[in-house]
Amino acid sequence: MTLFQFLLILRARRRIVAYAVVCTAIAALAVSLVLPKRYTAIASVVVDVKSPDPVAGMMLPAMTMPGYMATQVDIINSDRVAYGAIKRLGLADDAGLHARWLDATGGRDTFESWYADILQAKLDVKPSRESNVISIAYTSPEAGKAAAVANAFAQAYIATNVELKVGPAKEYAQWFEQQGKALRERVEQAQARLSEYQQQNGIVNNANGRLDYETQKLNDLQSQVVLAEAAEADADSKRHNGGADLLGESMQRPVIQQLKSEITLRQAKLDQAAGNLGKNHPQYIGMAEEIATLKQRLAAETRQVAASVDSNRRVAHEKVQRLKAAIEAQKTSILALNKNLDQAAVLQREVEAAEKAANAVADRFNQSSLESQSNQTNISVLTPAAAPVLPSSPRIPLNVLVATVAGLLLGIGAALVAEMFDRRIRSTRDVEAGLGIPLLATLESPDKTTTRRLSFGRPMALPG
């Protein structure tokens, strides 16, 4: 079938097509007028994903994820938000709805679950493309109810969003509080162990100062040992060398110097008396006896000096030994003090680590407590729903237009079916196709108003 033949068929069967178009349009109009009117109210909420969290003070990474807006749409469509909307609308106290619920379910399900399904069936949530605005649309036979339900879902969504932040924060706060108590006990125990150890070992707060003092004391003892060893060596040298060293030591004593001067003076007088009086003279003998007495005293003093040098050596040797023993004792004391300080430092680090962990948990507890008390959210109502003036359905012009197009298609189909069951010759091409022979000439009917009906399978009567 060519396009020309198709157009000829539609021209011939135009009444069928017209009847189909008119009937479908009238039917659509009648149905649209009979159907109850429905109103759609839309509430818009905006989700701020760029501002930092008001409590945490920083951008939360979940807000920047691609699926964040889809998650928000799922939250709005959740039963939790629907339950919140039912509570805000006060529908749980509606006796009529309770009666419908009992008739529909027999009380097997909860009223909130049953009516949430009804609300969600008429709820349409759509995020705007390339923006952070979400539209919440609700359709109802009543314009006021549509607006009320849409606004209730928007408010319930905001409240649920706050609960989703506050609920985990409360649980975190409780957990951090328990952990904080345990960590504070650990701090107290660690501090008690440190205090007990310090008391047992006599460690004061300025332990490093004490260590410096003990080290300086050790250095002083070592310096004293050096001096005592030098004194011992000097005394030992004097003892072994004898004459010269002892003479020098003796000359340093005033008594010996006085005796030697006195002996020298008297020896000169004795020599003079020997020349004048003679060695047998009583005066000479008396002077000689005095000189002998002085020499005895000098010898006694000299022996005393030697004994003093030996005594000094013994004293110096004993002092060196005492100082060396004191040095060893001081080293032992310093080593013990270092050991005690090291152990005290270990206990102090345990205290500091416990305090650090306790402070970190306390900070997290304060943060979680603050979050659990917050009613701030990054979602706000952009445009509240208002009661619509015009119904959203039925759309009479659209329905009539769609019905007209459908009726046109139906009429065309009916015309083609009618043509199949009652085939007619409508052009010279139909003659050639029906007879299978070429067309020689075309005869015009003398009466233009008379139509010739020629059918295949019957002989054609030509005018005589």
Steps between C-alpha positions, in 0.01 A plus 500: 500500500633835396453827678261613226281194543512549881378856463223391263382240754492762778307734272247233419470384863516845656172454679638206697807701599288800598260287706796341687663837574178662618395203713837468679518874561148509642573192715822655633320825577221316680739288702710806591190681620385201702837423666555670839739791506842451656733772626878482523686716751881533485736591785866568421791443737860602441795289617808709576800278422761778480477659844696334784320309769387748771625276783804329350611822331621322187369359176369148546633270226164322454341824374730510198435141387304453175230289666425750777193652330368155407536401864297803606223401256494149647476648850196707399337187354577297814241380749668699779425830327148379418440417867623847592262658248207299639588616851523864391164481321338339804351223287548239771208657690261492201219255584392468138847400386524249785174344387632473143820348632313236697281416202800473266744309720294360784751652742782272383729790414565829675300804400815700425639232267167463317444871448867563418459272197197703391688830533811369327294378204394860430839652582742601227853608603733629232840671532561790265760447235837661569379662823449416866124554505260212559132526407244316716168468317181348641176441310161499672133565414518792746727795425549584868587143591752478217681809627483385863642155422779642281602745774475225764738280299742791461501573875518130587795462263687786671420356845611153390824642364567659838417172676735309272780731615397532864420130559848364418655800679314406820620140472855623437476731800390215726779276372762773537373572851551136598843494340585829671419356843720197433786718374474734798530198727810397306644849550435482873655154523807607303537811714467292817774261382725796418442666839556178689825434314621855563427470872670162529816624328502854635456665159381857520359712224840658427669164447717626217640768733587233752679300231701808407590552865614140541705522181665821617573332832668213314710748303606671826601166652706418194672839525574435868643159413737662254619746767530226766697275264733793426551558874565129555749492218680806640518346849620170358767681299621682811509174691703313242734786404580585868774771561432771246122484518506472881749788521271713297206397713700571817611841383140597463446452879585809715612297801764314299618821339529662845692200639740496209562872537554460872741207447696696239524803729607294799744300291672824405516604864632152590774527242595845638501363858723213394761745381470726800425264789599155381287187460538399864368821635169457686335773296602330178369168626166663596470661160574166331235329708242767400587450132459123542163558661393724210616237247298236682197725483569559124531126441173446687331764293641350180376154599163658571500649149574158351227347709266777389581430132430130552179585686394732220562222249284259698227761536515579128485129414202446727330806353553368148346168598205669669442723200520204260249313710280808507529527120395138455210552740406819314511319166279227640262763634489679164439176313218411738361850466514474120324165517232644725463804277471280191229292663328817618521637143335181372221541754476870411463414131227256590323780686544737206379240248195425714430873538539554126257219421257627764520854362442377144194302610380800702528720190303248294245473780454876507469506120246217498306657787483827311386321184238302694347826628506675164183560300680653205502340158614585150144462365239774490165556336549704185135531397215369718211336321190712443150375424481483119220691327482284187483121507790300369266231364300433298654720231207542263679668205783250514263206533287619205813554290634156580158348434478683165836362392402154620164528320678606179723196517203280586301644206787442261527143620124447463510646145779264399315201649181598315698533179642152547151344523343720226766577241412768243662634184593858566756575227641375170776334694239286680366390156842397374577325831162324511481383131871453441480669153611842387247782486420631148264790567294671767129583442342783693150446635241731343340547838771629733279447802453128433758277649586171345562220743731246341608200700755235427357156414196640312479604130517875444201649317609768255254772397345444143 
